Amino acid sequence: MHWLNFLGQPVLGELGGAAGLRTRLHSPTTTVQELEGERAVVTLGPRPEAGDLLLGQRLPEYRELAQVLEPWLEPFDPDFLFCTRHADDEAELRRWWRRFLD
């Protein structure tokens, strides 16, 4: 997930359009803005956040959107970065890929 997330068809349609997506997102800082051409942009707060698990910053807005969009997320591809040469690297990258879901 990113601070700004642009959605279009078919995903947005399967979520019930921008209005349907709005009903699934409850964070007070998340906005869903309709765009032309059956598209929408989801903004997760007033500015990008990095989060810090040690400080308890778990980015709940990002987690909420990730859970809503999970059926449409790309599966983890261990070759998406060249640094997956070792099994430990692959496990770490897999955790990072699913950081808002697990």
N, C-alpha and C positions, 0 to 999 in steps of 0.2 A: 504494500500500500504506500501511497505517496500523499503528500499534503494536498495536491490537486489530482483528482482522478476523473478522467474523461470517459464517459460511457456512451455507447451507441447500440445499434441493433446487431444482433438479436438479443443481447443480454438485457438491455434496458426494457425492451418489450416484454421479456419473460418475467421481469420484476414488476410489471404493471406500470411502466413509464416512470417519469420523474415523481409523480404523485405516489405511486406504489412504493418506490424506493424511499421516499420521505417517511412513510408510515413504518418502515423497518429500522430507521435510524433515530435513536433517541437522545444522543449526546446533544446538549444545548449549544455546543460550539460548531456542530456540523451543519452545513447548508447544502441544499441540492438546488441547483439553478438549471432550469430548462434552457436548451439552446435550439436553434433552428435545425431542421432535418432530423427530428426524433433523436436528439442527443441531449446529454446533461453533463454538468460538471459538479462533482462532489468536493467540497472544500472542508478539510478537517481542521477547523480552528482558524484563528486569525493569522497565524504564521506557521511555518514548518517547525516541527519539534523533532529532536533526536531521541529523547527519552534516556533514562538511566535507571536500570533495574536496582542498582545499589541505593539510589535515592527514592525508590518507589515510584518512579515515573514510567508507568507501564503503557502509556498511550492508549487509553481506553477507546478513543474515537477510531483509531487505526484498527484496533482489534474488532470493534463492532462492524466496521465496513468489511474487513477481511472475512468475518464469519458470514455476512450476507452474501458476499461474492464467491465464497469458497467453491461452489459447484462449477464456476466458470474459470477458476484460476488455472494457469498452466501447470502441468505436473513438473515436479523437480527433475531437472536434467543434470546429472553429475558432470557433464562436460561443458556446462555453461561458462565455466571459468577454467582457465588452463591450470590453475593451482590445485586441481583435484587429483594430484598424482598419488596421494597416499590415502589409505582408508580413513585415517583420522581427519584429514581435510574434508573428505566427502561427508562424513557424519556431521562435522561442524557446519558445512555449507547447507546441508539438509535442515539442520536446526534453524539456521538463519533464514532459509527460504520460507519456513513455516513459523517464523517468530511471532506472528500475530494470531496464530491459530492454536498452537500447542501451549 
